[in-house]
Amino acid sequence: MPPRATPDDYQDHAEAGKVTIAAEFEGHSIATPQGPLNTEDYVVVEAALFGPPGARLKLSFDDFSLRLNGKKTLPGQPYGVVLGNVKDPEWQPPEEAKPKSKTSFGGSEDEGSGIQRGEKEPPMPVKIPIEVQRAMAERVRKASLPEGDRALPEAGLIFFEYHGKPEKLHSIELIYAGPAGKSTLTLQP
């Protein structure tokens, strides 16, 4: 994910040594260039690190944590743990063909199934095709904060395990404690 033009283009930014850290809270949404994805069990922060010309910095999701409502502090998570929980709001399962009647003599489709006449069979769980799962995983990987020694500016998404509703968050602080120093950013819920 490319960084925005300046740190001022994010909700908040703060200094950590010679590096400026900028961030924006995204809730359960995972922004990707191909369109948004979402996750129910993680919240997402888009973060960017800016430095002087020629600056390099070792980046890791481990350098970030998120303090929610002034109490609970959540460590950053690798993008791989999020993949099993990612959904594409645009993806629709293929239409199922209606089952045909078992008999043409007035028998019912429901006979022998253990389902009473008039009741509907519970829907089968939707299985997302492996190609769609791989495409979503690649989108998440590319949007995630890259790791390792990187030239600045650099940006990407950081994930934090949170099963609640973002509406219940009254204060959000992104805490950075890494090679550049320490800094805390206050984000908007």
C-alpha positions in Angstrom: 0.0 0.0 0.0 1.6 3.3 -1.0 1.9 6.0 1.7 -0.2 9.1 1.3 1.6 12.3 0.3 2.3 13.7 3.8 1.7 12.7 7.4 -1.0 15.4 7.6 -3.1 13.2 5.2 -3.8 10.8 8.1 -6.0 11.2 11.2 -3.1 11.7 13.5 0.7 11.7 13.4 3.5 11.9 16.0 7.3 11.9 16.1 9.4 8.9 17.2 13.0 10.1 17.0 13.6 11.3 13.4 10.7 9.4 12.1 7.1 10.6 11.8 4.4 7.9 12.3 1.0 8.6 10.9 -2.1 6.5 11.2 -5.8 6.1 10.7 -8.3 3.7 12.3 -10.2 1.6 9.8 -12.5 -0.5 12.1 -13.2 -3.9 10.7 -12.5 -2.8 7.1 -9.5 -3.9 5.2 -8.8 -1.3 2.4 -7.1 -2.7 -0.7 -6.6 -1.1 -4.1 -9.1 -3.7 -5.6 -11.8 -2.7 -3.1 -12.6 -3.2 0.5 -12.6 -6.5 2.4 -13.7 -6.9 6.0 -13.1 -9.0 9.1 -15.3 -9.5 12.1 -12.5 -10.6 14.6 -9.9 -8.0 13.9 -9.6 -4.2 13.7 -7.3 -2.5 11.3 -5.1 0.6 11.4 -3.5 2.0 8.3 0.0 3.3 9.4 2.7 5.1 7.5 6.3 5.9 8.6 8.0 9.0 7.1 11.6 9.9 7.6 14.3 12.3 6.3 15.6 11.7 2.7 17.4 8.4 2.4 16.1 7.2 5.8 15.7 3.4 6.3 14.0 1.6 9.2 13.4 -2.0 10.3 9.6 -2.4 10.3 7.5 -5.0 12.1 3.9 -5.3 13.2 5.4 -6.3 16.6 6.4 -2.7 17.1 2.8 -1.6 17.3 0.0 -2.1 19.9 -3.5 -0.6 20.2 -4.9 0.7 23.5 -8.7 0.6 23.5 -10.8 2.8 25.8 -7.8 3.5 27.9 -7.6 0.0 29.3 -7.0 -3.0 27.0 -3.8 -3.1 25.0 -3.8 -5.4 22.0 -0.5 -6.5 20.3 -0.2 -6.2 16.5 -0.8 -9.4 14.6 0.7 -10.8 11.4 -1.6 -10.6 8.4 -1.6 -14.4 8.1 -3.8 -14.8 11.2 -6.5 -12.6 9.7 -6.9 -14.6 6.5 -9.3 -17.2 7.9 -11.6 -14.4 8.9 -11.5 -12.2 5.7 -14.7 -11.7 3.7 -15.3 -9.9 0.4 -18.6 -8.0 0.7 -18.9 -8.0 -3.1 -18.5 -11.8 -3.5 -21.8 -13.7 -3.9 -22.1 -17.5 -3.8 -23.3 -19.1 -7.0 -27.1 -19.8 -7.3 -28.0 -23.3 -6.2 -30.1 -25.4 -8.5 -33.5 -26.3 -7.1 -33.7 -30.0 -6.2 -36.1 -31.9 -8.4 -39.1 -33.9 -7.1 -38.3 -37.5 -6.4 -41.5 -38.7 -7.9 -44.0 -37.6 -10.4 -47.0 -39.2 -8.6 -47.7 -36.5 -6.1 -44.9 -37.4 -3.7 -43.1 -34.7 -1.9 -39.5 -33.6 -2.1 -39.4 -33.6 1.7 -40.4 -37.3 2.0 -37.7 -39.4 3.7 -35.6 -36.3 4.6 -36.8 -36.0 8.2 -38.2 -32.5 7.4 -41.9 -31.9 8.0 -44.0 -30.6 5.1 -43.7 -26.8 4.9 -40.4 -26.6 6.8 -37.3 -25.6 4.9 -34.0 -27.4 5.0 -31.2 -25.4 6.7 -28.9 -23.9 4.1 -25.6 -25.6 3.4 -22.6 -23.6 4.6 -21.1 -21.6 1.8 -17.7 -22.7 0.7 -15.7 -20.0 -0.9 -13.7 -21.3 -3.8 -9.9 -21.7 -3.2 -9.2 -19.2 -6.1 -11.2 -16.5 -4.4 -9.6 -17.3 -1.0 -6.1 -17.0 -2.6 -7.0 -13.7 -4.3 -8.3 -12.2 -1.0 -5.1 -13.5 0.8 -2.9 -11.8 -1.8 -4.9 -8.5 -1.5 -4.4 -8.6 2.3 -0.7 -9.4 2.0 0.0 -6.6 -0.4 -2.0 -4.1 1.8 -0.2 -5.1 5.0 2.7 -3.2 6.5 5.8 -4.7 5.0 8.4 -6.2 7.3 12.2 -5.8 7.4 14.6 -3.0 6.6 12.8 -0.6 4.3 13.3 2.8 2.7 10.9 5.5 4.1 8.2 6.5 3.5 6.4 3.2 3.8 2.8 2.4 4.7 0.5 -0.6 5.2 -2.2 -2.1 7.4 -1.7 -3.5 10.9 -4.2 -5.9 12.4 -5.3 -6.2 16.1 -7.6 -9.0 17.4 -10.9 -7.4 18.5 -14.2 -9.2 18.4 -16.4 -6.2 19.5 -18.1 -3.5 17.7 -16.1 -0.4 16.8 -19.0 1.8 18.0 -18.2 0.7 21.5 -14.7 2.3 21.3 -14.5 5.7 22.8 -10.7 6.1 22.7 -8.1 4.5 20.5 -4.3 4.9 20.9 -1.8 3.4 18.5 1.4 2.8 20.4 4.7 2.5 18.6 7.8 1.1 20.4 10.4 0.2 17.8 13.8 1.1 16.4 12.9 4.7 15.8 11.9 5.3 19.5 8.5 5.5 21.2 5.3 7.4 20.3 1.6 7.3 21.0 -1.0 8.5 18.5 -4.6 9.2 19.4 -7.0 7.9 16.6 -10.6 8.6 16.0 -13.0 5.7 16.5 
